[in-house]
Amino acid sequence: MANQRMKSKLIEVIDNQLNINEPECTRVTLDRLIDSGYKEQEAKEKIATVLVEEMYDVMKQGTPFDEERYCSKLAKLT
């Protein structure tokens, strides 16, 4: 993620997801990645890549956010 402003906003969205615990899979994924050895910031950046992909799919297909699809993609992060 070369654009620092965009990166900052994506991390802000992830922080909001974590603060309200919605979707729950964001917290589960963050904890799992940290337990696997990633630093918190690195883990959030990995989650952000999935968030960008999901946002792209939503905009391209003109469909609502699909929490199940998003969580499925997060579960595949290593």
Phi and psi in radians as a Rosetta constraint file:
Dihedral C 1 N 2 CA 2 C 2 CIRCULARHARMONIC -1.323 0.35
Dihedral N 2 CA 2 C 2 N 3 CIRCULARHARMONIC -0.605 0.35
Dihedral C 2 N 3 CA 3 C 3 CIRCULARHARMONIC -1.384 0.35
Dihedral N 3 CA 3 C 3 N 4 CIRCULARHARMONIC 1.886 0.35
Dihedral C 3 N 4 CA 4 C 4 CIRCULARHARMONIC -1.147 0.35
Dihedral N 4 CA 4 C 4 N 5 CIRCULARHARMONIC -0.591 0.35
Dihedral C 4 N 5 CA 5 C 5 CIRCULARHARMONIC -1.173 0.35
Dihedral N 5 CA 5 C 5 N 6 CIRCULARHARMONIC -0.762 0.35
Dihedral C 5 N 6 CA 6 C 6 CIRCULARHARMONIC -1.122 0.35
Dihedral N 6 CA 6 C 6 N 7 CIRCULARHARMONIC -0.758 0.35
Dihedral C 6 N 7 CA 7 C 7 CIRCULARHARMONIC -1.016 0.35
Dihedral N 7 CA 7 C 7 N 8 CIRCULARHARMONIC -0.764 0.35
Dihedral C 7 N 8 CA 8 C 8 CIRCULARHARMONIC -1.065 0.35
Dihedral N 8 CA 8 C 8 N 9 CIRCULARHARMONIC -0.744 0.35
Dihedral C 8 N 9 CA 9 C 9 CIRCULARHARMONIC -1.182 0.35
Dihedral N 9 CA 9 C 9 N 10 CIRCULARHARMONIC -0.676 0.35
Dihedral C 9 N 10 CA 10 C 10 CIRCULARHARMONIC -1.124 0.35
Dihedral N 10 CA 10 C 10 N 11 CIRCULARHARMONIC -0.747 0.35
Dihedral C 10 N 11 CA 11 C 11 CIRCULARHARMONIC -1.110 0.35
Dihedral N 11 CA 11 C 11 N 12 CIRCULARHARMONIC -0.622 0.35
Dihedral C 11 N 12 CA 12 C 12 CIRCULARHARMONIC -1.100 0.35
Dihedral N 12 CA 12 C 12 N 13 CIRCULARHARMONIC -0.740 0.35
Dihedral C 12 N 13 CA 13 C 13 CIRCULARHARMONIC -1.081 0.35
Dihedral N 13 CA 13 C 13 N 14 CIRCULARHARMONIC -0.768 0.35
Dihedral C 13 N 14 CA 14 C 14 CIRCULARHARMONIC -1.119 0.35
Dihedral N 14 CA 14 C 14 N 15 CIRCULARHARMONIC -0.732 0.35
Dihedral C 14 N 15 CA 15 C 15 CIRCULARHARMONIC -1.052 0.35
Dihedral N 15 CA 15 C 15 N 16 CIRCULARHARMONIC -0.691 0.35
Dihedral C 15 N 16 CA 16 C 16 CIRCULARHARMONIC -1.111 0.35
Dihedral N 16 CA 16 C 16 N 17 CIRCULARHARMONIC -0.745 0.35
Dihedral C 16 N 17 CA 17 C 17 CIRCULARHARMONIC -1.033 0.35
Dihedral N 17 CA 17 C 17 N 18 CIRCULARHARMONIC -0.723 0.35
Dihedral C 17 N 18 CA 18 C 18 CIRCULARHARMONIC -1.195 0.35
Dihedral N 18 CA 18 C 18 N 19 CIRCULARHARMONIC -0.707 0.35
Dihedral C 18 N 19 CA 19 C 19 CIRCULARHARMONIC -1.133 0.35
Dihedral N 19 CA 19 C 19 N 20 CIRCULARHARMONIC -0.669 0.35
Dihedral C 19 N 20 CA 20 C 20 CIRCULARHARMONIC -1.687 0.35
Dihedral N 20 CA 20 C 20 N 21 CIRCULARHARMONIC -0.035 0.35
Dihedral C 20 N 21 CA 21 C 21 CIRCULARHARMONIC 0.968 0.35
Dihedral N 21 CA 21 C 21 N 22 CIRCULARHARMONIC 0.773 0.35
Dihedral C 21 N 22 CA 22 C 22 CIRCULARHARMONIC -2.533 0.35
Dihedral N 22 CA 22 C 22 N 23 CIRCULARHARMONIC 2.089 0.35
Dihedral C 22 N 23 CA 23 C 23 CIRCULARHARMONIC -1.321 0.35
Dihedral N 23 CA 23 C 23 N 24 CIRCULARHARMONIC 2.633 0.35
Dihedral C 23 N 24 CA 24 C 24 CIRCULARHARMONIC -1.060 0.35
Dihedral N 24 CA 24 C 24 N 25 CIRCULARHARMONIC -0.497 0.35
Dihedral C 24 N 25 CA 25 C 25 CIRCULARHARMONIC -1.118 0.35
Dihedral N 25 CA 25 C 25 N 26 CIRCULARHARMONIC -0.368 0.35
Dihedral C 25 N 26 CA 26 C 26 CIRCULARHARMONIC -1.149 0.35
Dihedral N 26 CA 26 C 26 N 27 CIRCULARHARMONIC -0.823 0.35
Dihedral C 26 N 27 CA 27 C 27 CIRCULARHARMONIC -1.121 0.35
Dihedral N 27 CA 27 C 27 N 28 CIRCULARHARMONIC -0.765 0.35
Dihedral C 27 N 28 CA 28 C 28 CIRCULARHARMONIC -1.039 0.35
Dihedral N 28 CA 28 C 28 N 29 CIRCULARHARMONIC -0.765 0.35
Dihedral C 28 N 29 CA 29 C 29 CIRCULARHARMONIC -1.176 0.35
Dihedral N 29 CA 29 C 29 N 30 CIRCULARHARMONIC -0.768 0.35
Dihedral C 29 N 30 CA 30 C 30 CIRCULARHARMONIC -1.026 0.35
Dihedral N 30 CA 30 C 30 N 31 CIRCULARHARMONIC -0.858 0.35
Dihedral C 30 N 31 CA 31 C 31 CIRCULARHARMONIC -1.072 0.35
Dihedral N 31 CA 31 C 31 N 32 CIRCULARHARMONIC -0.716 0.35
Dihedral C 31 N 32 CA 32 C 32 CIRCULARHARMONIC -1.126 0.35
Dihedral N 32 CA 32 C 32 N 33 CIRCULARHARMONIC -0.750 0.35
Dihedral C 32 N 33 CA 33 C 33 CIRCULARHARMONIC -1.172 0.35
Dihedral N 33 CA 33 C 33 N 34 CIRCULARHARMONIC -0.696 0.35
Dihedral C 33 N 34 CA 34 C 34 CIRCULARHARMONIC -1.126 0.35
Dihedral N 34 CA 34 C 34 N 35 CIRCULARHARMONIC -0.748 0.35
Dihedral C 34 N 35 CA 35 C 35 CIRCULARHARMONIC -1.094 0.35
Dihedral N 35 CA 35 C 35 N 36 CIRCULARHARMONIC -0.456 0.35
Dihedral C 35 N 36 CA 36 C 36 CIRCULARHARMONIC -1.438 0.35
Dihedral N 36 CA 36 C 36 N 37 CIRCULARHARMONIC -0.083 0.35
Dihedral C 36 N 37 CA 37 C 37 CIRCULARHARMONIC 1.994 0.35
Dihedral N 37 CA 37 C 37 N 38 CIRCULARHARMONIC -0.064 0.35
Dihedral C 37 N 38 CA 38 C 38 CIRCULARHARMONIC -1.359 0.35
Dihedral N 38 CA 38 C 38 N 39 CIRCULARHARMONIC 2.559 0.35
Dihedral C 38 N 39 CA 39 C 39 CIRCULARHARMONIC -1.283 0.35
Dihedral N 39 CA 39 C 39 N 40 CIRCULARHARMONIC 2.749 0.35
Dihedral C 39 N 40 CA 40 C 40 CIRCULARHARMONIC -0.977 0.35
Dihedral N 40 CA 40 C 40 N 41 CIRCULARHARMONIC -0.790 0.35
Dihedral C 40 N 41 CA 41 C 41 CIRCULARHARMONIC -1.100 0.35
Dihedral N 41 CA 41 C 41 N 42 CIRCULARHARMONIC -0.734 0.35
Dihedral C 41 N 42 CA 42 C 42 CIRCULARHARMONIC -1.087 0.35
Dihedral N 42 CA 42 C 42 N 43 CIRCULARHARMONIC -0.729 0.35
Dihedral C 42 N 43 CA 43 C 43 CIRCULARHARMONIC -1.111 0.35
Dihedral N 43 CA 43 C 43 N 44 CIRCULARHARMONIC -0.742 0.35
Dihedral C 43 N 44 CA 44 C 44 CIRCULARHARMONIC -1.117 0.35
Dihedral N 44 CA 44 C 44 N 45 CIRCULARHARMONIC -0.640 0.35
Dihedral C 44 N 45 CA 45 C 45 CIRCULARHARMONIC -1.153 0.35
Dihedral N 45 CA 45 C 45 N 46 CIRCULARHARMONIC -0.653 0.35
Dihedral C 45 N 46 CA 46 C 46 CIRCULARHARMONIC -1.136 0.35
Dihedral N 46 CA 46 C 46 N 47 CIRCULARHARMONIC -0.736 0.35
Dihedral C 46 N 47 CA 47 C 47 CIRCULARHARMONIC -1.094 0.35
Dihedral N 47 CA 47 C 47 N 48 CIRCULARHARMONIC -0.671 0.35
Dihedral C 47 N 48 CA 48 C 48 CIRCULARHARMONIC -1.066 0.35
Dihedral N 48 CA 48 C 48 N 49 CIRCULARHARMONIC -0.579 0.35
Dihedral C 48 N 49 CA 49 C 49 CIRCULARHARMONIC -1.120 0.35
Dihedral N 49 CA 49 C 49 N 50 CIRCULARHARMONIC -0.644 0.35
Dihedral C 49 N 50 CA 50 C 50 CIRCULARHARMONIC -1.251 0.35
Dihedral N 50 CA 50 C 50 N 51 CIRCULARHARMONIC -0.670 0.35
Dihedral C 50 N 51 CA 51 C 51 CIRCULARHARMONIC -1.061 0.35
Dihedral N 51 CA 51 C 51 N 52 CIRCULARHARMONIC -0.771 0.35
Dihedral C 51 N 52 CA 52 C 52 CIRCULARHARMONIC -1.071 0.35
Dihedral N 52 CA 52 C 52 N 53 CIRCULARHARMONIC -0.775 0.35
Dihedral C 52 N 53 CA 53 C 53 CIRCULARHARMONIC -1.064 0.35
Dihedral N 53 CA 53 C 53 N 54 CIRCULARHARMONIC -0.761 0.35
Dihedral C 53 N 54 CA 54 C 54 CIRCULARHARMONIC -1.142 0.35
Dihedral N 54 CA 54 C 54 N 55 CIRCULARHARMONIC -0.735 0.35
Dihedral C 54 N 55 CA 55 C 55 CIRCULARHARMONIC -1.078 0.35
Dihedral N 55 CA 55 C 55 N 56 CIRCULARHARMONIC -0.718 0.35
Dihedral C 55 N 56 CA 56 C 56 CIRCULARHARMONIC -1.073 0.35
Dihedral N 56 CA 56 C 56 N 57 CIRCULARHARMONIC -0.822 0.35
Dihedral C 56 N 57 CA 57 C 57 CIRCULARHARMONIC -1.053 0.35
Dihedral N 57 CA 57 C 57 N 58 CIRCULARHARMONIC -0.755 0.35
Dihedral C 57 N 58 CA 58 C 58 CIRCULARHARMONIC -1.089 0.35
Dihedral N 58 CA 58 C 58 N 59 CIRCULARHARMONIC -0.792 0.35
Dihedral C 58 N 59 CA 59 C 59 CIRCULARHARMONIC -1.225 0.35
Dihedral N 59 CA 59 C 59 N 60 CIRCULARHARMONIC -0.733 0.35
Dihedral C 59 N 60 CA 60 C 60 CIRCULARHARMONIC -1.162 0.35
Dihedral N 60 CA 60 C 60 N 61 CIRCULARHARMONIC -0.773 0.35
Dihedral C 60 N 61 CA 61 C 61 CIRCULARHARMONIC -1.549 0.35
Dihedral N 61 CA 61 C 61 N 62 CIRCULARHARMONIC -0.228 0.35
Dihedral C 61 N 62 CA 62 C 62 CIRCULARHARMONIC 1.138 0.35
Dihedral N 62 CA 62 C 62 N 63 CIRCULARHARMONIC 0.560 0.35
Dihedral C 62 N 63 CA 63 C 63 CIRCULARHARMONIC -1.950 0.35
Dihedral N 63 CA 63 C 63 N 64 CIRCULARHARMONIC 2.808 0.35
Dihedral C 63 N 64 CA 64 C 64 CIRCULARHARMONIC -1.201 0.35
Dihedral N 64 CA 64 C 64 N 65 CIRCULARHARMONIC 2.822 0.35
Dihedral C 64 N 65 CA 65 C 65 CIRCULARHARMONIC -0.965 0.35
Dihedral N 65 CA 65 C 65 N 66 CIRCULARHARMONIC 2.320 0.35
Dihedral C 65 N 66 CA 66 C 66 CIRCULARHARMONIC -1.933 0.35
Dihedral N 66 CA 66 C 66 N 67 CIRCULARHARMONIC 1.717 0.35
Dihedral C 66 N 67 CA 67 C 67 CIRCULARHARMONIC -1.050 0.35
Dihedral N 67 CA 67 C 67 N 68 CIRCULARHARMONIC -0.682 0.35
Dihedral C 67 N 68 CA 68 C 68 CIRCULARHARMONIC -1.095 0.35
Dihedral N 68 CA 68 C 68 N 69 CIRCULARHARMONIC -0.754 0.35
Dihedral C 68 N 69 CA 69 C 69 CIRCULARHARMONIC -1.140 0.35
Dihedral N 69 CA 69 C 69 N 70 CIRCULARHARMONIC -0.764 0.35
Dihedral C 69 N 70 CA 70 C 70 CIRCULARHARMONIC -1.044 0.35
Dihedral N 70 CA 70 C 70 N 71 CIRCULARHARMONIC -0.826 0.35
Dihedral C 70 N 71 CA 71 C 71 CIRCULARHARMONIC -1.140 0.35
Dihedral N 71 CA 71 C 71 N 72 CIRCULARHARMONIC -0.631 0.35
Dihedral C 71 N 72 CA 72 C 72 CIRCULARHARMONIC -1.099 0.35
Dihedral N 72 CA 72 C 72 N 73 CIRCULARHARMONIC -0.727 0.35
Dihedral C 72 N 73 CA 73 C 73 CIRCULARHARMONIC -1.185 0.35
Dihedral N 73 CA 73 C 73 N 74 CIRCULARHARMONIC -0.696 0.35
Dihedral C 73 N 74 CA 74 C 74 CIRCULARHARMONIC -1.098 0.35
Dihedral N 74 CA 74 C 74 N 75 CIRCULARHARMONIC -0.649 0.35
Dihedral C 74 N 75 CA 75 C 75 CIRCULARHARMONIC -1.115 0.35
Dihedral N 75 CA 75 C 75 N 76 CIRCULARHARMONIC -0.395 0.35
Dihedral C 75 N 76 CA 76 C 76 CIRCULARHARMONIC -1.513 0.35
Dihedral N 76 CA 76 C 76 N 77 CIRCULARHARMONIC -0.162 0.35
Dihedral C 76 N 77 CA 77 C 77 CIRCULARHARMONIC -1.153 0.35
Dihedral N 77 CA 77 C 77 N 78 CIRCULARHARMONIC 2.392 0.35
